[in-house]
Amino acid sequence: MDGFDDAGVFFSDNLSESQSADGVTNLAIKKKLKEFLRDFTEEGNFAFKYRDQLKNNYRRGEYHVEVSLNDLSSFDAELADKIRRTPAEILPLFEESAKELADEVTKPRNNEDDLQNIHVTLKSDETGISVRELMSTHVSKLVKIPGIVISASGIKAKATTITIQCRSCRTTIPNLGIKPGFDGYALPRKCNSEQAGRPKCPLDPFFILPDKCKCVDFQILKLQEAPDSVPHGEMPRHVQLYLERSLCDKAVPGNRLTVTGIYSIQKAAKQGRGKDKGAVGVRMPYIRVVGIQVETEGPGRSSGNLAFSGEEEDRFRRMASDAQIYERITKSIAPSIFGSEDIKRSIACLLFGGSRKRLPDGLTRRGDVNVLLLGDPGTAKSQLLKFVERVSPIAVYTSGKGSSAAGLTASVMRDPSSRGFVVEGGAMVLADGGVVCIDEFDKMREDDRVAIHEAMEQQTISIAKAGITTTLNSRCSVLAAANSVFGRWDDSKGEENIDFMPTILSRFDTIFIVKDEHNEQRDTTLAKHVMGIHINASADTAVEGELSLAELKRYIAYCRSRCGPRLEEDAAEKLKDEYVMIRRGHRDAEEEGGRLSIPITVRQLEAIVRISESLAKMELKPFATLTHVAEAIRLFKVSTLSSAQSGELAGAEGFTTEEDQETLQRVEKQLKKRFAIGSQVSEHTILTDFDKQKYPDRVVRKVLQAMLRRGELQYRMQRKMLFRLK
């Protein structure tokens, strides 16, 4: 009698039509659910919420409808309670009623179009429970769990109905339903069709006809509990998620999300080789997801929510037409940090970015602005980085010491399930289209720092490892913060403060030197500001004209997706003149231009172009005008140019004037004349000698440092005497 009540066999039930345990028929439930979908309206609003949602989705070719459990509770509390207790029974009924309603609301349709199945997903506002609190009492009930996705499989297909055929007598059994989730279908052992004069079919005669199966997409995610809910000293727990149909590809590894699903169990895999099969009652738990909410705030958010409503677009356009928008955005960047206006301005440019250009021959010029902050500890560099991580639509924050070359670019891993090699993108790849914040940039190992050269200028990452040769995109801005070699900035040491190669310095568009200067008036205002923050920490005191964090984030995403400005003719002309002027170094043209021209490489010219484009993007203008170019040149002068002029970047490529170079060579010649190979002289004597000849102390020290680095000189006797080796 095995299998007599399967779906394929009809049997009559004279008393009731498939009653559920508490005496309410499935038909009545289905009728109620259909009534809910068709007639539900929110208070004070006469639009039919789910009917319209279903109709619009169906017309768009998206066959799903999202139902809020709160709405269902307000419509019929008993029904909502039933769905929480026995979701696996009610949800198929829900989908049938949604399909019937879709049939009604989408008429008239073409007759040849099949009616599609509707996927019903749920969402609720109740507080979730953590992975640790999942107990056996929750099995096959509705649960809600927050967490972080740590791995995602590809999208595979699972059959919902299969057709099987007998090998010997060719009997087909059509449309056998398969339960959702990880449950399979056990093929029947015997073929029951007996025809006269034919031998009996052997055991296990059935095979599946693949062409006649109906399939749906499914994906498996691994969810790890949120780090803030893990008790001290414990490892975070994991749970497996099963997603299907419209929920696939909603989340990628790294996203924080809250899932609503049915806590289910699957058969444990067989242990060992056949003889000790897994114990009968032991099952592996997993969650069959019926609703996902991906969080848009905080780290690990998804950037997929870039749909802007009409009202938002109007508001953003009004904001952009405001003459003070640049000032407002600057004020809104890290309002809790006092001062450093120009740094905030350049960070605003970095967040909006210039325009990426693709040339006819296939080459691309980058549009992202890179900023480097160098300076003393305690000048709020890391705070600025943390703020940018929160406000940028896509951002990754890493620290220099804890990042390796593979972690920043890409690594090749062996996939545990398929045993093949797969590429895993690092921080620069994950932040494609956003910002990478690298703190403690000076503490990175040299060979790791070289790995980001290509990512910063060409904006691609090429790998050739383990038989995989590929190029990944990393179109991201880099915001780096670094300290001086001596901890604090030492003005007397000049360029020794910086430990960077000239190659990486020239890739930054603006370089700021942040000094902690002693100035009584400034210190007083700063102390007041800090005290004010500590006193009013919880109070939300927004200054007039500031944008809130969420608003600024949406505005940045909007500008980046809708606007790609170019330079105007006359602005380009002005920029060209300015560039030539700084290169030529007219004494009369620029009072602040110093004694002789400070060479700017073409990279720095491109940097000014990118900054002016990003200033135009803030105002949603199609062209960058003269005012934008003037502000971009000003920003460039207060950052990179002033750093180069004050001798703080001297020695780095393109940052030393020709006159300085000559002086250095003269001093070195004289030193070598006075100082035979194999002799030793005290450092103090050399310095006083050159001081009498009116050479600046800084230059002499620089020459000595250069010769020490090249190994021509060596310190002896506790760094008092200098010994010449070659």
C-alpha positions in Angstrom: 0.0 0.0 0.0 3.0 2.2 0.0 2.4 5.5 -1.8 -1.4 5.2 -2.2 -2.0 8.8 -1.1 0.6 10.3 -3.4 -0.4 13.3 -5.5 -0.7 11.2 -8.6 -3.3 8.9 -7.2 -6.9 10.2 -6.7 -8.8 9.1 -3.6 -12.1 10.3 -2.3 -12.5 11.9 1.1 -16.2 12.0 1.8 -16.1 13.8 5.1 -14.1 16.9 4.2 -11.8 18.3 1.6 -8.2 17.9 2.9 -8.9 19.3 6.4 -5.9 20.6 8.3 -5.4 19.7 11.9 -7.4 22.5 13.5 -10.5 22.1 11.3 -10.0 24.9 8.8 -9.9 23.7 5.3 -7.1 24.6 2.9 -9.6 26.0 0.5 -10.8 28.5 3.1 -7.3 29.6 3.9 -6.6 30.0 0.2 -9.7 32.1 -0.2 -8.7 34.3 2.7 -5.2 34.8 1.3 -6.5 35.8 -2.1 -8.9 38.2 -0.5 -6.0 39.7 1.4 -3.9 40.2 -1.7 -6.8 41.6 -3.6 -8.4 43.9 -1.1 -5.8 45.0 1.3 -5.4 48.8 1.7 -3.4 50.8 4.2 -5.3 53.1 6.6 -6.0 56.5 5.0 -4.7 55.3 1.6 -7.2 53.8 -0.8 -4.7 52.3 -3.2 -4.7 48.5 -3.3 -1.2 47.8 -2.1 -0.5 44.2 -3.2 -2.8 44.1 -6.2 -1.0 47.1 -7.7 2.4 45.7 -6.7 1.6 42.3 -8.3 0.3 43.9 -11.5 3.3 46.2 -11.9 5.8 43.4 -11.2 4.1 41.1 -13.6 4.1 43.7 -16.4 7.8 44.2 -15.8 8.5 40.5 -16.1 9.3 40.1 -12.4 7.1 37.3 -11.2 7.2 37.9 -7.4 5.3 39.8 -4.7 6.6 40.9 -1.3 4.2 40.6 1.5 4.6 42.3 4.9 3.6 40.1 7.9 2.5 43.2 9.7 -0.1 43.9 7.0 -1.3 40.3 7.2 -1.6 40.6 11.0 -3.7 43.7 10.7 -5.9 42.0 8.1 -6.3 38.6 9.9 -4.2 37.9 13.0 -5.1 34.2 13.0 -3.8 33.7 9.5 -0.5 35.5 10.3 0.0 33.3 13.3 -0.7 30.2 11.2 2.0 31.3 8.7 4.5 31.8 11.5 3.8 28.3 12.9 3.4 26.2 9.8 4.9 28.2 6.9 5.7 25.2 4.8 2.0 24.4 4.5 0.6 27.9 4.0 3.2 29.3 1.5 2.3 27.0 -1.4 -1.4 28.1 -0.9 -0.2 31.7 -0.8 1.5 31.2 -4.2 -1.5 29.5 -5.7 -3.8 32.4 -4.6 -1.2 34.9 -5.9 -1.2 33.1 -9.3 -5.0 33.2 -9.5 -5.0 36.9 -8.7 -2.3 37.6 -11.3 -4.6 35.8 -13.8 -7.3 38.2 -12.9 -5.4 41.5 -12.8 -3.3 41.0 -16.0 -6.2 40.3 -18.3 -6.5 40.8 -21.2 -3.3 38.9 -22.1 -2.3 37.1 -25.3 -3.8 33.6 -25.2 -0.5 31.9 -26.1 1.3 33.4 -23.1 1.4 31.0 -20.2 0.5 32.2 -16.8 3.7 32.3 -14.8 4.1 31.1 -11.2 4.3 33.9 -8.7 7.0 33.8 -6.0 5.7 35.2 -2.6 8.4 36.6 -0.3 7.8 37.7 3.2 9.2 40.6 5.3 8.5 41.5 8.9 9.6 44.2 11.4 9.9 41.9 14.4 13.3 41.6 16.1 15.4 38.6 14.9 17.1 36.0 16.9 20.8 35.1 16.5 22.2 31.9 15.0 23.1 30.8 18.5 19.5 30.8 19.7 18.2 28.5 17.0 16.9 25.4 18.8 15.1 22.2 17.9 11.8 24.0 18.9 12.2 26.3 15.9 12.3 23.5 13.3 9.8 24.1 10.5 8.8 27.5 12.0 9.4 30.9 10.6 12.6 32.5 12.0 14.3 35.8 11.4 18.1 36.0 11.6 20.6 38.9 11.0 24.2 38.1 9.8 26.9 38.5 7.2 27.2 36.5 4.0 30.6 34.9 3.9 30.3 32.8 0.8 27.9 32.3 -2.1 27.6 29.4 -4.5 26.9 29.9 -8.2 23.3 29.7 -9.3 22.2 26.2 -10.0 18.9 24.6 -11.2 16.6 22.4 -9.1 13.7 20.5 -10.6 10.2 21.3 -9.2 8.4 18.6 -11.2 10.0 15.6 -12.9 8.8 13.0 -15.4 10.2 9.5 -15.1 10.2 6.6 -17.5 10.6 2.8 -17.1 13.5 1.3 -19.0 11.8 -1.9 -20.1 8.2 -1.1 -20.8 8.6 2.7 -21.6 5.8 3.7 -19.3 6.1 7.4 -18.3 4.8 8.9 -15.1 4.5 12.6 -15.6 4.7 15.6 -13.3 5.9 14.2 -10.0 6.2 17.1 -7.6 9.3 17.6 -5.6 9.3 19.4 -2.2 11.2 22.7 -2.1 14.5 23.0 -0.2 17.2 20.3 -0.1 14.7 17.4 -0.1 15.0 15.1 -3.1 12.6 12.6 -4.5 13.1 8.8 -4.0 12.4 7.0 -7.3 9.9 4.1 -7.0 11.6 0.7 -6.9 9.0 -1.2 -8.9 7.1 -0.5 -12.1 3.4 -1.2 -11.6 2.2 -1.3 -15.2 1.5 -5.0 -16.0 0.6 -5.9 -19.5 -0.2 -9.4 -20.7 2.5 -11.6 -22.2 5.3 -9.4 -21.0 7.9 -10.3 -18.4 7.8 -8.2 -15.2 10.0 -5.1 -15.1 13.2 -5.5 -13.1 13.9 -3.6 -9.9 14.8 0.1 -10.1 13.7 0.5 -13.7 13.0 4.3 -13.7 15.2 7.1 -15.1 14.4 10.8 -15.3 13.6 12.5 -18.6 15.6 15.7 -18.3 13.8 17.5 -21.1 10.4 17.2 -19.4 11.5 18.6 -16.0 10.5 22.1 -14.8 13.3 23.8 -12.9 13.9 26.9 -10.8 17.1 28.7 -9.9 18.5 28.2 -6.5 21.6 29.4 -4.7 23.3 28.5 -1.4 24.7 31.1 0.9 26.7 30.7 4.1 25.6 33.1 6.8 27.8 34.0 9.7 26.4 35.7 12.8 27.0 39.4 13.1 30.3 40.2 14.8 28.7 42.4 17.4 26.5 39.6 18.7 29.3 37.1 19.3 30.2 36.6 23.0 33.7 37.4 24.1 36.3 34.7 23.2 33.9 32.6 21.1 34.0 31.8 17.4 31.2 33.1 15.2 28.7 30.3 14.2 27.5 29.7 10.6 24.2 28.5 9.1 23.5 27.5 5.5 20.8 29.4 3.5 18.9 28.0 0.6 17.5 30.8 -1.8 15.4 30.3 -4.8 13.8 32.1 -7.8 13.6 35.9 -7.3 15.9 35.9 -4.2 18.9 34.6 -6.0 21.8 37.1 -6.5 20.3 39.5 -4.0 23.4 39.4 -1.8 27.1 39.0 -2.4 29.8 37.9 0.1 30.4 40.8 2.6 26.8 42.0 2.7 25.0 42.3 6.0 21.5 41.1 5.8 18.5 40.0 7.7 16.8 36.8 6.4 13.3 35.5 7.1 13.1 31.8 6.5 11.9 28.4 7.5 14.3 26.5 9.8 14.4 23.1 8.0 16.5 20.0 8.3 18.0 17.8 5.6 19.2 14.2 5.7 22.7 14.0 7.0 25.2 12.8 4.4 26.3 9.2 4.6 29.4 8.8 6.8 32.1 6.5 5.7 31.9 3.9 3.0 28.4 2.4 3.1 28.6 0.3 6.2 28.0 3.0 8.9 25.3 5.1 7.4 24.6 8.3 9.3 22.4 7.7 12.3 18.7 7.6 11.3 17.4 10.5 13.4 20.3 12.9 12.9 19.6 15.8 10.5 21.6 18.8 9.3 19.8 22.1 9.8 19.6 24.8 7.1 17.3 27.8 6.5 14.9 27.9 3.5 14.8 31.6 2.9 11.4 33.3 2.1 12.6 36.9 2.5 15.8 39.0 2.5 16.5 42.5 3.6 19.9 43.7 2.6 21.1 46.5 4.9 22.1 49.7 3.1 23.9 51.3 6.1 27.2 50.5 7.6 30.0 48.2 6.3 29.1 45.4 4.0 26.1 47.2 2.6 25.0 46.6 -1.0 25.2 49.3 -3.6 22.4 47.8 -5.7 19.8 50.2 -4.3 20.4 52.9 -6.9 16.8 53.5 -7.8 15.9 57.1 -7.2 12.3 58.3 -6.9 11.0 61.3 -8.8 10.8 63.4 -5.7 14.4 62.6 -4.8 15.6 63.6 -8.3 13.8 66.9 -8.0 15.3 67.5 -4.6 18.8 66.7 -5.8 18.4 69.0 -8.8 17.3 71.8 -6.6 20.3 71.2 -4.3 22.7 71.2 -7.3 21.3 74.5 -8.5 22.1 76.1 -5.2 25.2 78.4 -5.5 26.5 77.3 -2.1 26.3 73.5 -2.7 30.2 73.1 -2.7 30.4 74.8 0.7 27.5 72.8 2.0 29.1 69.5 1.0 32.4 70.5 2.5 30.7 71.4 5.8 28.9 68.1 5.8 32.1 66.1 5.5 33.1 64.9 9.0 31.4 67.9 10.8 32.8 66.6 14.1 36.4 67.3 13.0 37.5 70.9 13.4 39.2 72.9 10.7 41.2 71.3 7.8 38.9 72.9 5.3 41.1 72.3 2.2 41.5 68.6 3.1 37.7 68.3 3.4 37.3 70.0 0.0 39.7 67.6 -1.7 37.9 64.6 0.0 34.6 66.0 -1.4 36.3 65.9 -4.9 37.5 62.3 -4.2 34.0 61.2 -3.3 32.4 62.6 -6.4 35.3 61.8 -8.8 36.1 63.1 -12.3 35.0 61.5 -15.6 36.5 58.3 -16.9 37.4 58.7 -20.5 37.7 56.0 -23.1 39.8 57.0 -26.1 39.1 55.8 -29.6 42.1 53.4 -29.6 40.6 51.6 -26.6 42.8 53.2 -23.9 41.1 54.6 -20.8 42.1 57.6 -18.7 41.1 57.3 -15.0 38.6 59.6 -13.5 39.2 58.9 -9.9 41.0 61.3 -7.6 43.6 59.9 -5.2 44.5 61.8 -2.0 47.4 61.3 0.4 47.4 62.8 3.9 50.9 62.9 5.5 51.5 64.2 9.0 51.6 64.3 12.7 49.7 61.9 14.9 46.6 63.3 16.5 45.4 65.3 13.5 42.3 63.3 12.8 43.5 61.5 9.7 42.0 58.1 10.6 38.8 59.8 11.6 38.5 61.3 8.1 39.2 57.9 6.6 36.5 56.3 8.7 34.0 59.0 7.8 34.7 58.4 4.1 34.2 54.7 4.5 30.7 55.4 5.9 29.6 58.0 3.4 30.9 56.5 0.2 28.3 54.3 -1.6 31.0 51.6 -1.9 34.0 51.6 0.4 36.6 49.3 1.9 38.8 50.2 4.9 42.1 48.5 5.4 45.1 49.2 7.6 48.6 49.1 6.2 50.2 46.6 8.5 47.4 44.0 8.3 47.2 44.1 4.4 49.3 42.0 2.1 49.6 42.4 -1.7 47.3 39.5 -2.3 44.7 40.9 0.1 44.7 44.2 -1.6 44.7 43.0 -5.2 43.6 39.4 -5.8 44.5 35.9 -4.7 44.1 32.5 -6.3 42.5 30.0 -3.9 41.6 26.4 -4.3 37.8 26.0 -4.1 37.0 23.4 -1.4 34.0 21.9 -3.2 35.2 21.6 -6.8 39.0 21.3 -6.1 39.7 23.8 -8.9 41.4 27.1 -8.6 39.3 30.3 -8.3 40.2 33.9 -8.2 39.2 35.9 -5.1 39.2 39.6 -5.4 40.9 41.7 -2.7 40.0 45.1 -1.2 40.8 47.0 -4.4 38.5 44.8 -6.5 35.7 44.8 -3.9 35.7 48.6 -3.9 35.3 48.8 -7.7 33.4 52.0 -8.3 34.1 53.4 -4.8 36.9 54.3 -2.4 39.7 52.3 -0.8 40.8 53.9 2.5 44.3 52.7 3.5 45.4 53.8 7.0 49.1 53.5 8.2 50.2 53.7 4.5 53.8 54.1 5.6 53.8 50.9 7.6 53.1 48.7 4.6 55.9 46.5 3.3 57.6 47.9 0.2 56.7 45.0 -2.1 53.1 45.2 -1.0 52.9 48.8 -1.8 54.2 48.2 -5.4 51.2 45.9 -5.9 48.8 48.9 -5.9 50.8 50.9 -8.5 48.9 49.3 -11.4 45.5 49.6 -9.6 46.1 53.3 -9.0 47.0 54.5 -12.5 45.7 51.8 -15.0 42.8 50.8 -12.7 43.1 47.2 -13.5 44.7 44.3 -11.7 46.4 41.6 -13.8 47.2 38.2 -12.4 48.9 35.2 -13.8 48.9 32.5 -11.2 48.1 28.8 -11.1 47.1 28.6 -14.7 44.7 31.6 -14.4 45.6 34.6 -16.5 43.1 37.4 -16.2 42.5 41.1 -15.7 40.2 42.4 -13.0 38.7 45.9 -12.8 39.5 48.1 -9.9 38.1 51.5 -10.7 38.5 53.0 -7.3 39.9 56.1 -5.6 42.6 55.7 -3.0 42.6 57.8 0.2 45.7 57.0 2.1 47.0 58.3 5.5 50.6 58.1 6.6 52.9 59.3 9.4 56.3 60.7 9.0 59.3 58.4 9.4 60.2 60.0 12.7 56.6 59.8 14.1 56.2 63.5 14.1 57.1 65.8 11.2 60.6 67.2 11.5 61.1 70.4 9.5 64.8 70.3 9.7 65.0 66.9 8.0 63.2 67.9 4.8 62.5 65.0 2.6 63.7 62.4 5.0 60.3 62.6 6.6 58.9 60.7 3.7 59.7 57.0 3.1 57.8 56.7 -0.2 59.1 56.0 -3.7 58.6 58.9 -6.1 56.7 56.6 -8.3 53.9 56.2 -5.8 53.9 59.9 -4.8 53.3 61.0 -8.4 50.1 58.8 -8.5 48.4 60.9 -5.9 46.5 63.9 -7.2 46.7 65.9 -4.0 49.2 65.4 -1.2 48.5 67.2 2.1 51.0 67.7 4.8 49.0 68.0 8.1 51.1 69.6 10.9 50.1 69.9 14.5 51.1 73.5 14.9 51.2 75.4 18.2 49.0 78.4 18.0 47.2 79.6 21.1 44.1 81.0 19.5 43.6 77.9 17.3 44.2 75.6 20.3 41.5 77.4 22.3 38.9 77.0 19.5 39.9 73.4 18.9 39.6 72.6 22.6 36.2 74.2 22.8 35.1 72.2 19.8 36.3 68.9 21.2 34.6 69.6 24.6 31.4 70.5 22.8 31.5 67.2 21.0 32.0 65.2 24.2 29.2 67.1 26.0 26.7 66.8 23.2 27.7 63.4 22.0 24.2 61.9 21.8 22.3 65.1 20.9 21.9 65.4 17.2 23.0 69.0 16.6 23.1 69.5 12.9 24.5 72.9 11.8 22.4 74.9 9.5 23.0 74.0 5.8 24.6 70.7 6.5 23.4 67.5 4.8 22.8 64.4 6.8 25.0 61.4 6.2 22.3 59.4 4.5 21.3 62.4 2.3 24.9 63.0 1.3 25.4 59.4 0.5 22.4 59.3 -1.8 23.5 62.6 -3.4 27.0 61.2 -4.2 25.5 58.0 -5.7 23.1 60.1 -7.8 25.8 62.5 -9.1 28.2 59.6 -9.8 25.5 57.7 -11.8 24.0 60.6 -13.8 26.8 63.0 -14.6 30.1 62.9 -16.5 31.4 66.5 -17.1 34.0 67.6 -19.6 36.3 70.7 -19.7 35.1 73.8 -21.6 37.3 75.3 -24.3 38.2 78.5 -22.4 38.7 76.6 -19.1 41.1 74.2 -20.9 42.9 77.3 -22.4 43.3 78.8 -18.9 44.5 75.5 -17.5 47.1 75.2 -20.3 48.4 78.7 -19.6 48.6 78.0 -15.9 50.4 74.8 -16.5 52.9 76.4 -18.9 53.3 79.3 -16.4 54.2 77.0 -13.5 56.5 75.0 -15.7 58.3 78.0 -17.0 58.2 79.7 -13.7 57.8 83.4 -14.5 59.1 85.3 -11.5 56.6 88.1 -12.0 53.7 85.8 -12.9 53.4 84.0 -9.6 54.5 85.7 -6.4 54.1 82.4 -4.6 55.7 80.4 -7.4 59.0 80.4 -5.5 62.4 81.2 -7.0 62.2 78.9 -10.1 59.7 76.7 -11.6 58.7 73.6 -9.8 58.2 71.0 -12.5 54.7 69.5 -12.6 54.6 66.2 -14.5 51.7 65.6 -16.9 50.2 63.4 -14.2 49.7 66.5 -12.1 48.1 68.4 -15.0 45.6 65.5 -15.3 45.0 65.7 -11.6 43.9 69.3 -11.9 41.6 68.3 -14.8 40.0 65.6 -12.7 39.5 67.8 -9.7 37.8 70.5 -11.8 35.5 67.8 -13.3 34.5 66.6 -9.9 33.7 70.1 -8.8 31.4 70.4 -11.9 29.9 67.0 -11.0 28.8 68.3 -7.5 26.7 70.9 -9.3 25.4 68.4 -11.9 26.9 70.7 -14.6 27.8 69.1 -18.0 30.9 71.2 -18.4 33.7 72.4 -16.1 33.9 76.1 -16.3 36.6 78.7 -15.4 35.5 78.9 -11.8 35.9 75.2 -11.4 39.3 75.2 -12.9 40.4 78.2 -10.7 39.3 76.3 -7.6 41.0 73.1 -8.8 44.3 75.0 -9.3 43.9 76.6 -5.9 43.4 73.2 -4.2 46.4 71.8 -6.1 48.5 74.7 -5.0 47.6 74.5 -1.3 48.3 70.8 -1.3 50.9 69.3 -3.5 52.5 72.5 -4.7 53.0 74.0 -1.3 54.3 70.7 0.0 56.9 70.6 -2.8 57.8 74.3 -2.3 58.4 74.2 1.4 61.0 71.6 0.7 59.0 68.9 2.4 58.6 66.8 -0.7 62.0 67.9 -2.0 64.0 65.0 -3.4 60.9 63.2 -4.6 60.7 63.0 -8.4 59.8 66.4 -9.9 59.6 68.2 -6.6 63.1 69.7 -6.4 64.0 73.0 -8.1 66.9 73.2 -10.5 68.7 75.8 -8.3 68.5 73.4 -5.3 69.9 70.7 -7.5 72.9 72.8 -8.4 73.6 73.7 -4.8 73.5 70.1 -3.8 76.0 69.1 -6.5 78.4 71.9 -5.5 78.3 70.9 -1.8 78.9 67.3 -2.7 81.9 68.2 -4.9 83.5 70.2 -2.2 82.9 67.5 0.4 84.6 64.9 -1.7 87.6 67.3 -2.3 88.1 67.9 1.4 87.5 64.3 2.4 89.9 61.7 1.1 88.8 58.0 0.9 89.7 56.2 4.1 89.8 59.3 6.3 87.4 60.3 9.1 86.2 63.7 10.2 83.6 64.8 12.8 80.2 65.7 11.5 80.2 68.9 13.6 83.4 70.2 11.9 81.9 69.7 8.4 78.7 71.5 9.3 80.5 74.5 10.8 82.9 74.7 7.8 80.1 74.9 5.3 78.2 77.3 7.5 81.1 79.7 7.3 80.8 79.5 3.5 77.1 80.5 3.8 75.7 77.2 2.7 72.3 76.4 4.3 72.5 73.7 7.0 69.5 71.9 5.4 71.4 71.4 2.1 74.6 70.0 3.8 72.6 67.6 5.9 70.7 66.4 2.8 74.0 65.7 0.9 75.4 63.8 3.9 72.2 61.7 4.1 72.3 61.0 0.4 76.0 59.8 0.6 75.2 57.7 3.7 72.3 56.1 1.8 74.6 55.3 -1.2 77.1 53.8 1.2 79.9 56.3 0.5 80.0 57.5 4.1 79.6 55.6 7.3 79.0 56.7 10.9 81.7 55.8 13.5 82.1 56.4 17.3 78.5 56.8 18.3 77.5 58.8 15.2 80.0 61.6 16.0 82.6 60.8 13.2 82.1 60.3 9.5 84.3 57.7 7.7 84.5 57.8 3.9 84.4 54.4 2.3 84.5 55.1 -1.5 
